[in-house]
Amino acid sequence: MNAMLAVKVVAAAAVALVVLALLVGPLRRRLVARPLLRVFRKVMPPMSQTERDAIEAGTVGWDGELFSGRPAWSELLALPRASLTADEQHFLDHDVETLCAMISDWETTNVHKDLPPAVWQYMKDRGFLGMIIPKAFGGLGFSAYAHSQVVTKLSTRSGTVAVSVLVPNSLGPGELLLHYGTDEQKRRHLPRLARGLDIPCFALTNPHAGSDAASIPDFGIVCFGEHEGRRVLGLRVTWDKRYITLGPVATLLGLAFRAYDPEHLAGDRDDLGITCALIPTSHPGVVIGRRHMPLNAVFQNGPNSGTDVFIPMDWVIGGAPMLGKGWRMLMECLAAGRGISLPSSNTGMAKLAVRTTGAYARVRTQFKTAIGRFEGIEEPLTRMGGNLYMMDAVRMLTSTFVDRGEKPAVLSGIAKLQITERNREVINDAMDIAGGKGICMGPSNFLGAAYMQMPVSITVEGANILTRSLIVFGQGAIRCHPYVLREMAATREPDDAKAVRDFDAAFCGHIGFLAGNALRALAMGLTGSRFAATPAEAAPEARRYYRQLTRLSASLAFMADVSMFTLGGALKRKEKLSARLGDVLSLLYVGSATLWRYEQDGRQLADAPLMHWVLRDALYKAQGAIEGVVTNFPNRFIAAVMRFIVFPLGQPHVVPSDRLGQHVARLLIEPSATRDRVDGRHVHRRPRRAGGPDRARARGDGRCGPDRAQAAKCRACRETDGPAGARRRR
Ligand SMILES: Cc1cc2nc3c(=O)[nH]c(=O)nc-3n(C[C@H](O)[C@H](O)[C@H](O)COP(=O)(O)OP(=O)(O)OC[C@H]3O[C@@H](n4cnc5c(N)ncnc54)[C@H](O)[C@@H]3O)c2cc1C
C-alpha cells in the first residue's frame, strides 16, 4: 500500500514538474525550448538565398485565413469586387471591341502566321501594350481588374492577340521598371513601352534551366568596357535563352543572368546572384534566333543569345545597387502577375468554349434529340458550367486582392494552377461534345485552336506539376502558417539568447495552434460541423458550405502541422503528400472565391445550382485529397490518429447529384440571364440582390419556376436551396 502511495506521489511530482517547466517561462526556455531549437537547427534543411527569396516573396492575406483553421468569413464577404473606372469601361466597350472585330483567328494562324500589321499598329496606338504603365508615363494606368477584363475578352476572340497583349503587361521590363527602375530608366523606357515604340520581352529560361530557373548558367562579369566611346563600369554578359515570348519581334530585351564580380569592382562579394538588365535588341552581339511555333499558336516566340556582350551598369534594372537582387524582384512581381495573365486568358478561353458548346448542344440533334438533352452529354456540360463559374470567381477575387495592393504569392499560384487545369478539363469536355466539329480545322472551328494551345498555359509561369507538388503547399505552409516562419527565423538568429526567446514564443503558439485545430476538427467532425459559426450576412442557401469549409480549414491546419512535425525536411521530397495537402488549400480557395462571387453577383437564385455544384465538387475532392494523405502517410500510427481526428464518423461528402448536374447543364443550353452572367456578357454589372419577390422571379429562370408546390416536390430544388429554402417555399 505504502509502495503504491510512493509511486503515485512520484508520478504526481513528475507531472507537476513537467507542468511547472512548461508554465514557468525561464524554466521552459532552458529545459524545453533550448534543446528543441538545437534539434530544429540540425533537422531544418539548409535554405539557399534564392529559396528564401521565393518563400518570402509577396504578401499573405486570405490564404493565411484559409490556413488558420477559422477563416474570417465576414472579412471576405465585406470585400467588394474591384470595379472599372469610366475610362476602363470605355476602353473595353470601344477599343477592345474594335480590336476583336479586326481579328480573324483563322487568318492570323493560317494565312499571316502572325497578327496582321494593322492589328499590331492598332494595339500599339491604343495603348494595349502599356495598360499597366501609369498615365504619367503615357500608359493607360489600368487596374489589375481592368487588365484582367481586357485579356479575358480578347481571349474569347484570339489566343494570339491575348498573349501579345498580356505579355508586355505582366512579368517583364514594364513591371520590373515600375517597381525597381531608377527614375532615369523609367523616363527613358516607360513612355516608349507605353506607346508601343518598344516591344518588350523577358528572357529567363535557358535550355538547361526551365522549372529550376534559379540555376540559370547565363552569366555576367563585372568589368570596365567601352560604351558610346567612353570607358565605363558594366558587365560582360553571356547567355542562351529559349521559348521567349515576343522575342523574335522584341526591341527591348529583359534579361536574367547571374552576376559575378571577381575583381570586386562593385562590392566585396564574388557571386552577386541573379540580376536583371534591359538590353536593346539592336545592341551589337545580341542574336535573335529562329522563331519557335508553339503548338501552331502564332504569337511570337523564339530563342536569343549573346556571347561576351558588354552592357553598361545603368542597363541593370535599378542600377548597381540592384545587382544580385533579380530573383527577389522576379518572385515579387510573379506573386501578383501570375494571378492575372493566365487566369484571365484561360477564363476567356473557357467562356468561349462554354458559350459555343452550350449553343451547339442545343442545335445539334442526333437520334431526333438535341444532344444536350442526353444524360451522357449533360455530364461534361455540367462540369464545364461549374468549372467556368468557379474559374471566373477565382479570377475576380484574385485581381481584387492585387488591386488592393496585395502580392498574393500563394493565392496567385493556386489561381494559375486551378484555372489552367480546369480550363484543360473544360476544353477537353467541349471537344468531346463537339465531336468532328471540333476536330476538323477551318474558319468556323471554335475549339481546335484552344485545344492545341492548352499545354502552353499549363507549362508557363510555373509548370503545373511543379506548382502543385512543390509550391502551393510548400510555400503555403511556411508563408501562411502563423508560427513556422518565426520558428525558422529563430534558427537563423545569431544572438543565442534572443533565438531561444523567439523560438520559445513561436513554439508555444504553435503547440496551442496545433492542439486547438485538432480539437476543433474533431468536434466539427463529430457534430457534422453544425455548430461552426457562419457569417450572418451569408445567403441562407450557402450557409452550410461556410461551416464545411471551416471544418476543412481546421483539418488542413492540423494535418499540415502533424506532417511538418513528423516528416520535417523530408516533406519537401514527399511531393505526392505535399501535392494533396496543397489540393486541400487550393479547394478551400476555390470554394471561398465561389461563395464570395455568389454574394457579389447579388445571390442570384437562378445561378445557385452552379454555386452548389462547385462547392459540393470542391468538398468531395478535398475529402479525397485528405484520404490520399492519410492512406499514404508513412507513419501508420500517426495516420490512424489523423483519420480519427478528421473523419471521426467517416467521410461525409458525396459527389454532386445527377439532378443538380442536370440543372447546371440546362443553364448552359437555354438562353437565360444566368448563361449571360456565366459567359461574361454582364460581368461588369453588379446585379441587384435578389430578395422577396425577386427570389421567386429568379426561381423561374431555368429551374422549377415560381410555383411553390411544384418546387417543393422537386428534389433538386430542395437540394440546391437546402432545408431552409425548402421550408421557406412550403
Ligand atoms: C510557349 C512558351 C512561352 C514561354 N515564354 C517564356 C518567356 O517569355 N520567358 C521565359 O523566360 N520563359 C518562357 N517560357 C519558358 C517556360 O517558363 C518554361 O517552359 C517552364 O518554366 C518549364 O520549363 P521546361 O519547359 O524546361 O520544363 P522542365 O523544367 O523540364 O519541366 C518538365 C516537367 O517536369 C516538371 N517538374 C520540374 N521540376 C519538378 C519538381 N521538382 N517536381 C515535380 N515536377 C517537376 C514540370 O512541372 C514539367 O511538367 C515559355 C515556354 C513556352 C512553352
Ligand as a Chemical Component Dictionary entry (heavy atoms), coordinates in Angstrom:
data_LIG
# 
_chem_comp.id                   LIG 
_chem_comp.type                 NON-POLYMER 
_chem_comp.pdbx_formal_charge   0 
_chem_comp.three_letter_code    LIG 
# 
loop_
_chem_comp_atom.comp_id 
_chem_comp_atom.atom_id 
_chem_comp_atom.alt_atom_id 
_chem_comp_atom.type_symbol 
_chem_comp_atom.charge 
_chem_comp_atom.model_Cartn_x 
_chem_comp_atom.model_Cartn_y 
_chem_comp_atom.model_Cartn_z 
_chem_comp_atom.pdbx_ordinal 
LIG C1  C1  C 0 5.072  28.985 -75.375 1  
LIG C2  C2  C 0 6.028  29.273 -74.296 2  
LIG C3  C3  C 0 6.288  30.585 -73.935 3  
LIG C4  C4  C 0 7.241  30.870 -72.962 4  
LIG N1  N1  N 0 7.577  32.175 -72.704 5  
LIG C5  C5  C 0 8.637  32.423 -71.896 6  
LIG C6  C6  C 0 9.125  33.754 -71.737 7  
LIG O1  O1  O 0 8.580  34.701 -72.288 8  
LIG N2  N2  N 0 10.198 33.936 -70.945 9  
LIG C7  C7  C 0 10.837 32.912 -70.316 10 
LIG O2  O2  O 0 11.809 33.141 -69.628 11 
LIG N3  N3  N 0 10.385 31.631 -70.431 12 
LIG C8  C8  C 0 9.323  31.371 -71.210 13 
LIG N4  N4  N 0 8.867  30.087 -71.354 14 
LIG C9  C9  C 0 9.524  29.020 -70.632 15 
LIG C10 C10 C 0 8.671  28.397 -69.534 16 
LIG O3  O3  O 0 8.648  29.230 -68.423 17 
LIG C11 C11 C 0 9.278  27.010 -69.259 18 
LIG O4  O4  O 0 8.917  26.209 -70.348 19 
LIG C12 C12 C 0 8.816  26.422 -67.956 20 
LIG O5  O5  O 0 9.436  27.084 -66.898 21 
LIG C13 C13 C 0 9.095  24.935 -67.863 22 
LIG O6  O6  O 0 10.403 24.655 -68.195 23 
LIG P1  P1  P 0 10.729 23.464 -69.228 24 
LIG O7  O7  O 0 9.867  23.649 -70.418 25 
LIG O8  O8  O 0 12.190 23.452 -69.428 26 
LIG O9  O9  O 0 10.240 22.173 -68.491 27 
LIG P2  P2  P 0 11.026 21.366 -67.344 28 
LIG O10 O10 O 0 11.546 22.304 -66.330 29 
LIG O11 O11 O 0 11.971 20.448 -67.981 30 
LIG O12 O12 O 0 9.834  20.557 -66.682 31 
LIG C14 C14 C 0 9.310  19.362 -67.268 32 
LIG C15 C15 C 0 8.262  18.778 -66.334 33 
LIG O13 O13 O 0 8.854  18.454 -65.077 34 
LIG C16 C16 C 0 8.080  19.012 -64.026 35 
LIG N5  N5  N 0 8.967  19.318 -62.910 36 
LIG C17 C17 C 0 10.117 20.015 -62.904 37 
LIG N6  N6  N 0 10.626 20.061 -61.671 38 
LIG C18 C18 C 0 9.788  19.385 -60.861 39 
LIG C19 C19 C 0 9.743  19.081 -59.468 40 
LIG N7  N7  N 0 10.669 19.486 -58.613 41 
LIG N8  N8  N 0 8.718  18.368 -59.000 42 
LIG C20 C20 C 0 7.731  17.936 -59.815 43 
LIG N9  N9  N 0 7.724  18.184 -61.132 44 
LIG C21 C21 C 0 8.728  18.904 -61.657 45 
LIG C22 C22 C 0 7.424  20.244 -64.620 46 
LIG O14 O14 O 0 6.242  20.560 -63.892 47 
LIG C23 C23 C 0 7.126  19.766 -66.020 48 
LIG O15 O15 O 0 5.922  19.066 -66.013 49 
LIG C24 C24 C 0 7.899  29.807 -72.310 50 
LIG C25 C25 C 0 7.597  28.479 -72.636 51 
LIG C26 C26 C 0 6.693  28.208 -73.619 52 
LIG C27 C27 C 0 6.428  26.778 -73.977 53 
# 
loop_
_chem_comp_bond.comp_id 
_chem_comp_bond.atom_id_1 
_chem_comp_bond.atom_id_2 
_chem_comp_bond.value_order 
_chem_comp_bond.pdbx_ordinal 
LIG C1  C2  SING 1  
LIG C2  C3  SING 2  
LIG C2  C26 DOUB 3  
LIG C3  C4  DOUB 4  
LIG C4  N1  SING 5  
LIG C4  C24 SING 6  
LIG N1  C5  DOUB 7  
LIG C5  C6  SING 8  
LIG C5  C8  SING 9  
LIG C6  O1  DOUB 10 
LIG C6  N2  SING 11 
LIG N2  C7  SING 12 
LIG C7  O2  DOUB 13 
LIG C7  N3  SING 14 
LIG N3  C8  DOUB 15 
LIG C8  N4  SING 16 
LIG N4  C9  SING 17 
LIG N4  C24 SING 18 
LIG C9  C10 SING 19 
LIG C10 O3  SING 20 
LIG C10 C11 SING 21 
LIG C11 O4  SING 22 
LIG C11 C12 SING 23 
LIG C12 O5  SING 24 
LIG C12 C13 SING 25 
LIG C13 O6  SING 26 
LIG O6  P1  SING 27 
LIG P1  O7  DOUB 28 
LIG P1  O8  SING 29 
LIG P1  O9  SING 30 
LIG O9  P2  SING 31 
LIG P2  O10 DOUB 32 
LIG P2  O11 SING 33 
LIG P2  O12 SING 34 
LIG O12 C14 SING 35 
LIG C14 C15 SING 36 
LIG C15 O13 SING 37 
LIG C15 C23 SING 38 
LIG O13 C16 SING 39 
LIG C16 N5  SING 40 
LIG C16 C22 SING 41 
LIG N5  C17 SING 42 
LIG N5  C21 SING 43 
LIG C17 N6  DOUB 44 
LIG N6  C18 SING 45 
LIG C18 C19 SING 46 
LIG C18 C21 DOUB 47 
LIG C19 N7  SING 48 
LIG C19 N8  DOUB 49 
LIG N8  C20 SING 50 
LIG C20 N9  DOUB 51 
LIG N9  C21 SING 52 
LIG C22 O14 SING 53 
LIG C22 C23 SING 54 
LIG C23 O15 SING 55 
LIG C24 C25 DOUB 56 
LIG C25 C26 SING 57 
LIG C26 C27 SING 58 
# 
